[in-house]
Structure formats: C-alpha cells, structure tokens
Amino acid sequence: MDTKEALSIAQEAGLDLVEVAGNARPPVCRIMDFGKYVYEQQKKAKDSKGSSSKTKEVKFRPRVDVHDFMTKLRRAEQFLDKGNKVKLTLSFRGREMAHTEIGYDTIGRAIKDLDHMATADNTPRLVGRNINVMLSPLPANKRKPKYSTHAPDEPEPEELDDEEDDEDEDSDEEEAKSE
C-alpha cells in the first residue's frame, strides 16, 4: 500500500500510522492509536518490575508461648499466601545462647508447621545471636492455608443463628403478654 493512502486512512479513522519494522523491505507500518500503545507498553514494563516477590520477616524468641507462636505462624502463612518469601529469625539474648538447641527446635517446629505453604531454601543457620532461615512459597495451587481464619467482614453462621433465636424469643414473649 502506498504511504499516502495509509496516512489518509489513518487520519479518517482518527488514528496514527506507526512504523513497526523500519528495517524490513518494504517497511511494515500499522494503523493504531499511538498514545494508547505507549501507555500499554509502559504498563507492561511496570508490571514486570513489580513481579519480584518481597521478603517479609517473622521474628521468634526461643521461649515463645504457644499462642504467640501460632499468631506468628498465622502471619507468616498470610505472607506466603500472597506469594512473598518469608525470613524466619529467632533471636537470642544473654544466657539463652548457651541453649541454642531450644532455638533450633522452635525454628524447626515453625518450618514443619508451614510445610503446607512453603519450602525452606536452606537449613536454619546460627549467625551471631540469630538463627535465620528463608522460606519460599509453594505454587499457588499447592498451598493449603491451615492457620488463617476467614475474612473479618464475613458473618459467622453462629451469629446469624443467635439473631434468629433472639427474634423467636421476642415473638414468644409478645404472645405470652397478649394472652
């Protein structure tokens, strides 16, 4: 097609004539909205940069209570569910360094409890006063959340039943008063 014809067709449609492959013989051009094309290219570039996963950190202590331990596991599970890597860190203070085996047991228990969501990249290592290990999330179809609860905006079925029971009691009281 002649360049002048292509330009007139593009102008009639309110679009631009864009050269796609200038080195080819004959040169290849497309009729498109160039502003929209540039915007989509920038959006693709931005999305590809943001795809790298972030690293989140969950800190433990050697003598952590059961409920605190479960809260930290729940938080780590939420991070993993979003596709983030999780760094588990256990910090020692003072004389706790004499019993590093307690720390290794705690970290080992955390890794074992999160094995349905992630795999450990390496074995836990003692670095200074900390034991560190990095967890990478499993593929999305293999993750099975275990500790995360339902979304807070969902009403619990029990609450709905209680409200119905309250209404029944109110109607029973009204019937008793009317008799």
C-alpha positions as CSV (number, residue, x, y, z in Angstrom):
1,M,0.0,0.0,0.0
2,D,1.2,3.5,-0.8
3,T,2.3,5.6,2.2
4,K,-0.1,8.5,1.2
5,E,-3.1,6.1,1.1
6,A,-2.2,4.6,4.5
7,L,-1.9,8.1,6.0
8,S,-5.2,9.2,4.7
9,I,-6.9,6.0,6.0
10,A,-5.3,6.6,9.4
11,Q,-6.4,10.2,9.5
12,E,-10.0,9.3,8.5
13,A,-10.1,6.8,11.4
14,G,-8.6,9.3,13.8
15,L,-5.6,7.0,14.4
16,D,-1.8,7.2,13.7
17,L,0.3,5.4,11.2
18,V,3.2,3.8,13.1
19,E,6.2,2.2,11.6
20,V,6.6,-1.2,13.2
21,A,9.6,-2.7,11.3
22,G,11.6,0.0,9.5
23,N,14.5,-2.3,8.5
24,A,12.2,-4.7,6.6
25,R,11.8,-4.3,2.8
26,P,9.2,-3.0,2.3
27,P,8.8,-1.2,5.7
28,V,6.0,-2.5,7.9
29,C,3.5,0.0,9.4
30,R,0.4,-0.3,11.5
31,I,-2.6,2.0,11.9
32,M,-3.2,2.4,15.7
33,D,-3.7,4.8,18.5
34,F,0.0,5.6,19.3
35,G,-0.7,7.2,22.7
36,K,-2.7,4.1,23.8
37,Y,0.1,1.8,22.5
38,V,2.8,3.7,24.5
39,Y,0.6,3.7,27.6
40,E,0.2,-0.1,27.4
41,Q,3.9,-0.6,26.9
42,Q,4.7,1.4,30.0
43,K,2.1,-0.5,32.0
44,K,3.6,-3.9,30.9
45,A,7.1,-2.7,31.9
46,K,5.8,-1.5,35.2
47,D,4.0,-4.8,35.9
48,S,7.1,-6.9,35.0
49,K,9.2,-4.9,37.5
50,G,6.7,-5.4,40.3
51,S,6.5,-9.2,39.8
52,S,9.6,-9.9,42.0
53,S,8.4,-11.1,45.4
54,K,9.1,-9.2,48.5
55,T,10.7,-10.7,51.6
56,K,8.8,-10.5,54.8
57,E,10.3,-11.3,58.2
58,V,8.8,-13.0,61.2
59,K,10.8,-12.9,64.4
60,F,10.7,-15.5,67.1
61,R,12.2,-15.9,70.6
62,P,13.5,-19.2,72.0
63,R,10.9,-19.4,74.8
64,V,7.8,-18.3,72.8
65,D,4.4,-19.1,74.2
66,V,2.0,-21.4,72.2
67,H,-0.5,-18.7,71.4
68,D,2.2,-16.2,70.3
69,F,3.8,-18.9,68.2
70,M,0.5,-19.6,66.5
71,T,0.0,-15.9,65.8
72,K,3.4,-15.6,64.2
73,L,2.7,-18.7,62.1
74,R,-0.7,-17.3,61.0
75,R,1.1,-14.0,60.0
76,A,3.8,-16.0,58.1
77,E,1.1,-18.0,56.4
78,Q,-0.7,-14.8,55.2
79,F,2.6,-13.5,53.7
80,L,3.2,-16.8,52.0
81,D,-0.4,-16.9,50.7
82,K,0.3,-13.5,49.0
83,G,3.4,-15.0,47.3
84,N,6.0,-13.3,49.4
85,K,9.1,-15.0,50.7
86,V,9.3,-15.2,54.5
87,K,12.5,-14.9,56.6
88,L,12.2,-16.6,60.0
89,T,14.5,-15.1,62.5
90,L,15.0,-16.4,66.1
91,S,16.9,-14.0,68.3
92,F,18.8,-15.0,71.5
93,R,19.5,-12.7,74.4
94,G,22.1,-13.1,77.1
95,R,22.4,-16.7,78.5
96,E,19.9,-18.1,76.0
97,M,23.0,-18.6,73.7
98,A,24.0,-21.5,76.0
99,H,20.9,-23.4,74.8
100,T,20.8,-22.9,71.1
101,E,19.2,-26.3,70.7
102,I,15.9,-24.7,72.1
103,G,16.1,-22.1,69.3
104,Y,16.7,-24.8,66.6
105,D,13.7,-26.8,67.9
106,T,11.5,-23.7,67.8
107,I,12.6,-22.8,64.2
108,G,12.3,-26.5,63.2
109,R,8.7,-26.6,64.5
110,A,7.8,-23.4,62.6
111,I,9.2,-24.9,59.4
112,K,7.4,-28.1,59.9
113,D,4.1,-26.3,60.7
114,L,4.4,-24.2,57.5
115,D,5.4,-27.0,55.1
116,H,1.9,-27.0,53.6
117,M,2.6,-23.4,52.4
118,A,6.3,-23.2,51.8
119,T,9.7,-24.9,51.5
120,A,12.8,-23.9,53.3
121,D,15.5,-22.7,51.0
122,N,18.3,-24.0,53.2
123,T,18.8,-25.4,56.7
124,P,18.5,-23.0,59.7
125,R,21.9,-21.3,60.4
126,L,23.2,-19.6,63.5
127,V,24.6,-16.2,62.5
128,G,25.8,-14.2,65.5
129,R,22.9,-14.2,68.0
130,N,20.2,-15.1,65.5
131,I,19.1,-18.3,63.7
132,N,17.8,-17.5,60.2
133,V,16.0,-19.5,57.5
134,M,14.3,-18.3,54.3
135,L,11.0,-19.9,53.2
136,S,9.8,-19.7,49.6
137,P,6.1,-20.1,48.9
138,L,4.8,-23.2,47.1
139,P,3.0,-22.7,43.8
140,A,-0.5,-21.2,44.3
141,N,-2.3,-24.4,43.5
142,K,-0.4,-26.4,46.1
143,R,-0.7,-24.0,49.0
144,K,-3.2,-25.1,51.7
145,P,-3.8,-22.4,54.4
146,K,-4.1,-24.1,57.7
147,Y,-4.0,-21.3,60.4
148,S,-5.6,-18.3,58.6
149,T,-9.1,-17.6,59.6
150,H,-12.0,-16.4,57.4
151,A,-12.2,-12.8,56.3
152,P,-13.3,-10.4,59.1
153,D,-16.2,-9.0,57.0
154,E,-17.9,-12.4,56.7
155,P,-20.5,-13.0,59.4
156,E,-20.2,-16.3,61.2
157,P,-23.1,-18.7,60.8
158,E,-23.4,-18.9,64.6
159,E,-24.1,-15.2,64.9
160,L,-26.9,-15.4,62.4
161,D,-28.5,-18.3,64.3
162,D,-28.3,-16.3,67.6
163,E,-30.1,-13.4,66.0
164,E,-32.9,-15.7,64.7
165,D,-33.2,-17.2,68.2
166,D,-33.5,-13.7,69.7
167,E,-36.3,-12.8,67.3
168,D,-38.1,-16.1,68.2
169,E,-37.8,-15.3,71.9
170,D,-39.2,-11.8,71.4
171,S,-42.2,-13.1,69.5
172,D,-42.8,-15.8,72.2
173,E,-42.7,-13.0,74.9
174,E,-45.2,-10.9,72.9
175,E,-47.5,-13.9,72.5
176,A,-47.3,-14.5,76.3
177,K,-48.2,-10.9,77.0
178,S,-51.2,-10.9,74.7
179,E,-52.7,-14.0,76.4
